[in-house]
């Protein structure tokens, strides 16, 4: 078993590295940033969560605090709820239901809180999910979805993998240009309005009453949807978004790499490593 520490606290890395044989460190700036910003986005931390990097552009926005929640008492009253991608939609839907988070999300949605589902999260938002051959969950089954979108997903042996561009067609995000990719099992029948139009003209995703679903990973990377989403949430909350400037995504990624490097360096005996490599501190070779 390998242990990874999920923190951006260098002191915590140093302390725990003396006790546990850490295999690595993951840094999620939302752990320390959430609560210090006027807007609050709650991402459901599913047991089989995947593609969490989809939300890095949200984390670096100066107005938007992002936090990951696993329990109903952690959810509170966010300005946005996100159901992210998952490696096992059916099992995570069961967990969402059994944990009480499904009921909590439904209550928030009924009260007007916007809800966004990406990939597996999008599938969960629909009316029904069918796995007739047990391809997704290992056992043939059909589950009721959250019922927030008029969609039905059927899982099969085929996996959809493509990279594409798109343009959002629904308010309040209409006109936002996206780049991203799809990687998912299952086909979703949509009986409602599309979230966006792909570069080849194909409607994608679904929207209904403040609930948005899409298969596109990387949907926030261009920055256009991030800005429109933030403006929408600011308007709902009566906040002036003027003066809140995004840093470029590549610059943000580099900051996170530097943060990770600092944490790893603090947890290791660097002089010993340099000595083993025949180097001295400061050598560039």
Secondary structure, DSSP 4 states (H G I P E B T S, - for coil): --EEEE---HHHHHHHHTTS-EEEEE--THHHHTTSSSEEEEEE--TTEE-GGGGHHHHT-TTEEEEEE-SHHHH-S-SEEEE-EES-HHHHHHHHHHTTHHHHHHHHHHTT-EEEEETHHHHHTSSEEEETT-TTTSS-EEEE---SSSEEEEEEEEEEEEEEEEEE-STTSTT-EEEEEEEEEEEEEE-SB-SEEETTS-EESEEETTEEEE--BTTTTTSHHHHHHHHHHHHHHT---TT-PPPPHHHHHHHHHHHHHHHHHHHS-HHHHHHHTT--TT---
